[in-house]
Amino acid sequence: MVNPMDLTGKRILVTGASSGIGRACAILASRLGASVVLVARDVKRLEESFSLMSAGEHTLISFDLSDIERCEDLFKRCASEKKLDGMVHAAGIGPAVPIQSVSLALMREVMSINYFAFMELIKWFSKKKYSSGGSVVGVSSVSGVVGWQGVSLYGGSKGAMDSSVRSLAIELASKNIRVNSVVPSNIRTPMLDEMISVGGEDAVRQILSKQPLGLGEPVDVANAVAFLLSDASRFITGTQLVVDGGYLAQ
Ligand SMILES: NC(=O)c1ccc[n+]([C@@H]2O[C@H](COP(=O)([O-])OP(=O)(O)OC[C@H]3O[C@@H](n4cnc5c(N)ncnc54)[C@H](OP(=O)(O)O)[C@@H]3O)[C@@H](O)[C@H]2O)c1
């Protein structure tokens, strides 16, 4: 049977692979036949992700993406033997903070992981020695499209990602690299649990009132990411694939 989302033979780097959406992307990519490079800081949780994956030549790399100057080391470690065919930037942090509490240090931290790392990773991915084309997917957020209490900084980092996706797609098309992002709404992950623990029952009620299909699961986002990584999306670049249970339809 033909599977248009088959990833057999592809080598895919996934950041944020120790938890939530990144973990789901790594697991699904392995089930679709890819060999996966799993990147995050926490080795134990990376190993948990690994234990849930289909067998393959996977690589686990503990790396702090705030150490942006060292990003090339990551590529030297994972792409020196076999070039990469795809990359997913799912690592991210999402503090809910009102503007009066947004410090410069927090701005630097959020932008570093959510946006600067995305740009730096693409810079290295698009070098001939590390890939000969492929597909890059950023994990953005509906917060980059619509406003919400306390997410001006986080939403800004995601809006920046979506904006850069368009120009990167044009710039890298000649290298046969496609660049897209997925735009999830509220997905059941540790990041969401943390936001709910701050906002309480009210936050849950608010979320559910805005998502006609209820809360999303990490695999819902992973399915969209796998489509964008696969050759089934070979004519799609520079765009956002919304995975939001109807949030933005209202
Ligand atoms: N959950 C949602 O409702 C939702 C909605 C829209 C968009 N998103 C986006 O989806 C992505 C994944 O979120 P999630 O909900 O799956 O969150 P999560 O469960 O908290 O996972 C975040 C991941 O980012 C990694 N990470 C954080 N800081 C890092 C650093 N300095 N260096 C390397 N890795 C780092 C974490 O790994 P370590 O801690 O091991 O380093 C973890 O694997 C994020 O970009 C988020 O903005 C989430």
The ligand as a Tripos MOL2 file, in Angstrom:
@<TRIPOS>MOLECULE
LIG
   48    52     1     0     0
SMALL
NO_CHARGES

@<TRIPOS>ATOM
      1 N1          1.3140   22.9660   24.2300 N.am      1 LIG1
      2 C1          0.6580   23.9000   23.5820 C.2       1 LIG1
      3 O1         -0.5150   24.1650   23.8600 O.2       1 LIG1
      4 C2          1.3370   24.6370   22.4470 C.ar      1 LIG1
      5 C3          0.5280   25.4430   21.6350 C.ar      1 LIG1
      6 C4          1.1000   26.1220   20.5770 C.ar      1 LIG1
      7 C5          2.4540   26.0060   20.3380 C.ar      1 LIG1
      8 N2          3.2180   25.2390   21.1520 N.ar      1 LIG1
      9 C6          4.6490   25.1660   20.8360 C.3       1 LIG1
     10 O2          5.0150   23.8290   20.6700 O.3       1 LIG1
     11 C7          6.3900   23.6520   21.0000 C.3       1 LIG1
     12 C8          6.5160   22.4830   21.9540 C.3       1 LIG1
     13 O3          5.7850   22.8140   23.1180 O.3       1 LIG1
     14 P1          5.2530   21.6970   24.1330 P.3       1 LIG1
     15 O4          3.9050   22.1090   24.5290 O.co2     1 LIG1
     16 O5          5.5200   20.3400   23.5800 O.co2     1 LIG1
     17 O6          6.2140   22.0430   25.3630 O.3       1 LIG1
     18 P2          7.0130   21.1140   26.3950 P.3       1 LIG1
     19 O7          6.3240   19.8340   26.6150 O.co2     1 LIG1
     20 O8          7.3010   22.0240   27.5480 O.co2     1 LIG1
     21 O9          8.3680   20.8460   25.5890 O.3       1 LIG1
     22 C9          9.2860   21.8670   25.3450 C.3       1 LIG1
     23 C10        10.5210   21.2480   24.7480 C.3       1 LIG1
     24 O10        11.4720   22.3000   24.4980 O.3       1 LIG1
     25 C11        12.7410   21.8740   24.9890 C.3       1 LIG1
     26 N3         13.5330   23.0300   25.3920 N.ar      1 LIG1
     27 C12        13.1580   24.0750   26.1590 C.ar      1 LIG1
     28 N4         14.1980   24.8870   26.3750 N.ar      1 LIG1
     29 C13        15.2660   24.3470   25.7200 C.ar      1 LIG1
     30 C14        16.6380   24.7120   25.5830 C.ar      1 LIG1
     31 N5         17.1430   25.8070   26.1720 N.pl3     1 LIG1
     32 N6         17.4510   23.9230   24.8350 N.ar      1 LIG1
     33 C15        16.9650   22.8000   24.2480 C.ar      1 LIG1
     34 N7         15.6870   22.4030   24.3410 N.ar      1 LIG1
     35 C16        14.8580   23.1650   25.0790 C.ar      1 LIG1
     36 C17        12.3910   21.0000   26.1960 C.3       1 LIG1
     37 O11        13.4420   20.0830   26.4540 O.3       1 LIG1
     38 P3         14.4220   20.0990   27.7300 P.3       1 LIG1
     39 O12        13.6810   20.7060   28.8690 O.co2     1 LIG1
     40 O13        14.7780   18.6550   27.9060 O.co2     1 LIG1
     41 O14        15.5770   20.9130   27.2720 O.co2     1 LIG1
     42 C18        11.1790   20.2410   25.6750 C.3       1 LIG1
     43 O15        11.5880   19.1220   24.9300 O.3       1 LIG1
     44 C19         6.8680   24.9780   21.5880 C.3       1 LIG1
     45 O16         7.5750   25.7060   20.6370 O.3       1 LIG1
     46 C20         5.5530   25.6890   21.9270 C.3       1 LIG1
     47 O17         5.7180   27.0800   21.8640 O.3       1 LIG1
     48 C21         2.6940   24.5470   22.1880 C.ar      1 LIG1
@<TRIPOS>BOND
     1     1     2 1
     2     2     3 2
     3     2     4 1
     4     4     5 ar
     5     4    48 ar
     6     5     6 ar
     7     6     7 ar
     8     7     8 ar
     9     8     9 1
    10     8    48 ar
    11     9    10 1
    12     9    46 1
    13    10    11 1
    14    11    12 1
    15    11    44 1
    16    12    13 1
    17    13    14 1
    18    14    15 2
    19    14    16 1
    20    14    17 1
    21    17    18 1
    22    18    19 2
    23    18    20 1
    24    18    21 1
    25    21    22 1
    26    22    23 1
    27    23    24 1
    28    23    42 1
    29    24    25 1
    30    25    26 1
    31    25    36 1
    32    26    27 ar
    33    26    35 ar
    34    27    28 ar
    35    28    29 ar
    36    29    30 ar
    37    29    35 ar
    38    30    31 1
    39    30    32 ar
    40    32    33 ar
    41    33    34 ar
    42    34    35 ar
    43    36    37 1
    44    36    42 1
    45    37    38 1
    46    38    39 2
    47    38    40 1
    48    38    41 1
    49    42    43 1
    50    44    45 1
    51    44    46 1
    52    46    47 1
@<TRIPOS>SUBSTRUCTURE
     1 LIG1         1 GROUP 0 **** ****
